[in-house]
């Protein structure tokens, strides 16, 4: 059963935010299923017989099962370009600025842990006017798609960079893959229910807490300060 978000936040030294969802709505104007269609129809993947999946990351994973590393790297770069295109019309997640301010005011660091490309995260952050993040752990073109969340590779990298343990960290995301990655790594999780039905799915995945607005997370952080490290 999910717990109160203030209880989950208590004692956490770092907040790890998923990018697409917790920082912005990346695909508001350029839906992910359209990008998946473009990937599937591109000459670089035309002979791979990729499935009609709506998630471009699922196509990348499936390509890794049937294609060599150079082909997968090329598709990852193509996907990164589509993500950057989408980022021009991405919409900031409501109250993400409040979360960043609350974390800074209570001695916490904030990092991004995302299956989206390092390039799109960097591109968005340059133009978003947000305070700097302590670290960004995201997808590079050379990364094996099997290491994306729900695997712990990206989360583990962020934790190491911050000099913390997973138990010091709270991962905030709108997907069950975020919840699974946090549980496997030994971190806490806050599910961000930003669409109908998400709260039930996140709770069923055993998120430690579930919120439907990041304002609730910001309030929980302000109520549970920690010593800066």
C-alpha positions as CSV (number, residue, x, y, z in Angstrom):
1,X,0.0,0.0,0.0
2,X,1.3,3.4,-0.9
3,X,2.4,5.6,2.0
4,X,2.1,9.4,2.5
5,X,4.6,11.2,0.3
6,X,6.1,13.1,3.3
7,X,6.9,9.8,4.9
8,X,8.7,8.6,1.8
9,X,10.6,11.9,1.4
10,X,11.8,12.0,5.0
11,X,15.5,11.6,5.2
12,X,16.1,11.5,1.4
13,X,19.2,13.4,0.4
14,X,18.5,13.5,-3.3
15,X,15.5,13.6,-5.6
16,X,15.9,11.8,-8.9
17,X,13.4,13.1,-11.5
18,X,12.4,11.2,-14.7
19,X,12.5,13.7,-17.5
20,X,9.5,13.0,-19.7
21,X,6.7,13.4,-17.1
22,X,8.3,14.8,-14.0
23,X,10.2,17.6,-15.8
24,X,8.1,18.2,-18.9
25,X,5.5,16.7,-21.2
26,X,7.9,16.0,-24.0
27,X,5.4,14.6,-26.4
28,X,2.5,17.0,-26.0
29,X,2.6,18.2,-29.6
30,X,4.6,15.4,-31.2
31,X,3.1,12.2,-29.9
32,X,5.4,9.3,-29.1
33,X,3.3,6.9,-31.3
34,X,4.0,9.2,-34.3
35,X,7.7,9.0,-33.6
36,X,7.5,5.2,-33.4
37,X,5.8,5.2,-36.8
38,X,8.6,7.3,-38.3
39,X,11.2,5.0,-36.8
40,X,9.5,2.0,-38.2
41,X,9.3,3.4,-41.7
42,X,12.7,4.9,-41.9
43,X,15.1,3.3,-44.4
44,X,17.5,2.5,-41.5
45,X,14.9,0.1,-40.1
46,X,12.8,-0.9,-43.1
47,X,14.2,-4.5,-43.2
48,X,14.0,-5.2,-39.5
49,X,10.3,-6.0,-39.4
50,X,9.8,-4.0,-36.2
51,X,6.4,-4.4,-34.5
52,X,3.7,-1.9,-34.6
53,X,4.5,-0.7,-31.0
54,X,3.4,2.8,-29.9
55,X,6.5,3.3,-27.8
56,X,9.7,4.2,-29.7
57,X,11.9,2.8,-26.9
58,X,10.2,-0.6,-27.4
59,X,11.2,-0.4,-31.1
60,X,14.8,0.4,-30.0
61,X,14.8,-2.6,-27.7
62,X,13.4,-4.9,-30.4
63,X,15.9,-3.6,-32.9
64,X,18.7,-4.5,-30.5
65,X,17.5,-8.1,-30.6
66,X,17.8,-8.5,-34.4
67,X,20.3,-5.9,-35.6
68,X,24.0,-5.2,-35.1
69,X,25.4,-2.5,-32.8
70,X,26.0,0.0,-35.6
71,X,22.3,-0.3,-36.8
72,X,21.0,0.1,-33.2
73,X,23.3,3.1,-32.7
74,X,22.0,4.7,-35.9
75,X,18.4,4.2,-34.8
76,X,19.1,5.6,-31.3
77,X,20.6,8.7,-33.0
78,X,17.5,9.0,-35.2
79,X,15.3,8.7,-32.2
80,X,17.3,11.4,-30.4
81,X,16.7,13.8,-33.3
82,X,12.9,13.1,-33.1
83,X,13.0,13.8,-29.4
84,X,14.7,17.1,-29.9
85,X,12.1,18.1,-32.4
86,X,9.4,17.2,-29.9
87,X,11.2,19.3,-27.2
88,X,10.6,22.6,-29.0
89,X,6.9,22.3,-28.1
90,X,7.3,20.4,-24.8
91,X,5.3,21.8,-21.9
92,X,6.9,22.1,-18.4
93,X,5.4,19.9,-15.8
94,X,3.3,21.9,-13.3
95,X,5.1,22.7,-10.1
96,X,8.4,21.2,-11.2
97,X,10.0,24.5,-10.3
98,X,8.5,24.2,-6.8
99,X,10.1,20.8,-6.4
100,X,13.5,22.2,-7.4
101,X,13.1,25.1,-5.0
102,X,11.9,22.9,-2.1
103,X,14.8,20.5,-2.7
104,X,17.4,23.3,-2.7
105,X,15.9,24.9,0.4
106,X,16.0,21.7,2.4
107,X,19.6,20.6,1.5
108,X,18.8,18.1,-1.2
109,X,20.3,17.6,-4.6
110,X,18.2,16.9,-7.7
111,X,19.3,14.8,-10.7
112,X,17.5,13.6,-13.8
113,X,17.3,9.8,-14.6
114,X,15.7,9.3,-17.9
115,X,15.4,6.8,-20.8
116,X,15.2,9.8,-23.1
117,X,18.4,10.9,-24.9
118,X,21.1,12.9,-23.2
119,X,20.9,15.2,-26.2
120,X,17.2,16.1,-25.7
121,X,17.6,16.6,-22.0
122,X,20.5,19.0,-22.5
123,X,18.6,20.8,-25.3
124,X,15.4,21.2,-23.2
125,X,17.3,22.4,-20.1
126,X,19.2,25.0,-22.0
127,X,15.9,26.7,-23.0
128,X,13.7,25.9,-20.0
129,X,15.0,28.4,-17.5
130,X,15.2,25.8,-14.8
131,X,18.0,25.9,-12.1
132,X,20.9,23.6,-12.9
133,X,20.6,19.9,-12.0
134,X,23.3,18.1,-10.0
135,X,23.6,15.4,-12.7
136,X,21.8,14.0,-15.8
137,X,21.8,10.2,-16.3
138,X,20.2,9.5,-19.7
139,X,20.4,7.5,-22.8
140,X,23.4,7.8,-25.1
141,X,23.4,6.4,-28.6
142,X,25.9,3.7,-27.6
143,X,23.9,2.5,-24.6
144,X,22.5,-1.1,-24.8
145,X,18.7,-0.6,-24.8
146,X,18.5,-3.4,-22.3
147,X,20.1,-1.1,-19.7
148,X,17.2,1.4,-19.9
149,X,14.7,1.6,-17.0
150,X,13.3,-0.7,-15.6
151,X,17.0,-1.8,-15.4
152,X,18.9,0.0,-12.7
153,X,21.9,1.2,-14.9
154,X,20.9,4.8,-15.2
155,X,19.7,5.2,-11.6
156,X,22.9,3.5,-10.3
157,X,25.0,5.9,-12.4
158,X,23.2,9.0,-10.9
159,X,23.6,7.6,-7.3
160,X,27.3,7.0,-7.8
161,X,27.8,10.5,-9.3
162,X,26.1,12.0,-6.2
163,X,28.2,10.0,-3.8
164,X,25.1,8.5,-2.1
165,X,23.5,5.1,-1.7
166,X,20.2,4.2,-3.4
167,X,18.5,4.3,0.0
168,X,19.3,8.0,0.2
169,X,17.4,8.7,-3.0
170,X,13.8,9.1,-4.1
171,X,13.0,8.5,-7.8
172,X,10.0,10.4,-9.1
173,X,8.3,9.2,-12.3
174,X,5.0,8.8,-14.1
175,X,5.7,5.2,-15.4
176,X,5.7,1.8,-13.7
177,X,9.2,1.4,-15.2
178,X,10.4,4.1,-12.8
179,X,8.8,2.3,-9.9
180,X,10.4,-1.0,-10.9
181,X,13.9,0.5,-11.4
182,X,13.7,2.2,-8.0
183,X,12.7,-1.0,-6.3
184,X,15.4,-3.1,-8.0
185,X,18.1,-0.5,-7.1
186,X,17.0,-0.1,-3.5
187,X,15.7,3.5,-3.8
188,X,12.4,4.9,-2.8
189,X,9.8,5.8,-5.4
190,X,7.1,8.4,-5.8
191,X,4.7,7.7,-8.7
192,X,3.4,10.8,-10.4
193,X,-0.1,10.1,-11.6
194,X,-0.4,12.6,-14.5
195,X,-3.2,10.9,-16.5
196,X,-6.4,8.9,-15.9
197,X,-5.7,5.4,-14.5
198,X,-2.1,6.1,-13.7
199,X,-2.6,6.2,-9.9
200,X,-4.0,2.7,-9.8
201,X,-1.2,1.4,-12.1
202,X,1.5,3.0,-10.0
203,X,0.1,1.8,-6.8
204,X,-0.2,-1.7,-8.3
205,X,3.5,-1.5,-9.2
206,X,4.1,-0.9,-5.5
207,X,5.2,2.8,-5.7
208,X,6.1,3.9,-2.2
209,X,3.9,7.0,-2.6
210,X,1.6,8.3,-5.3
211,X,0.8,11.9,-6.0
212,X,-1.3,13.5,-8.7
213,X,0.5,16.9,-8.5
214,X,4.1,17.7,-7.9
215,X,2.9,20.4,-5.5
216,X,2.3,17.6,-3.0
217,X,5.9,16.5,-3.4
218,X,7.2,20.0,-3.0
219,X,5.2,20.4,0.2
220,X,6.5,17.1,1.5
221,X,10.1,18.1,0.8
222,X,9.6,21.4,2.6
223,X,8.2,19.6,5.6
224,X,11.1,17.2,5.8
225,X,14.4,19.1,5.6
226,X,17.7,17.2,5.7
227,X,21.3,18.3,6.3
228,X,23.2,19.2,3.2
229,X,26.0,16.8,2.3
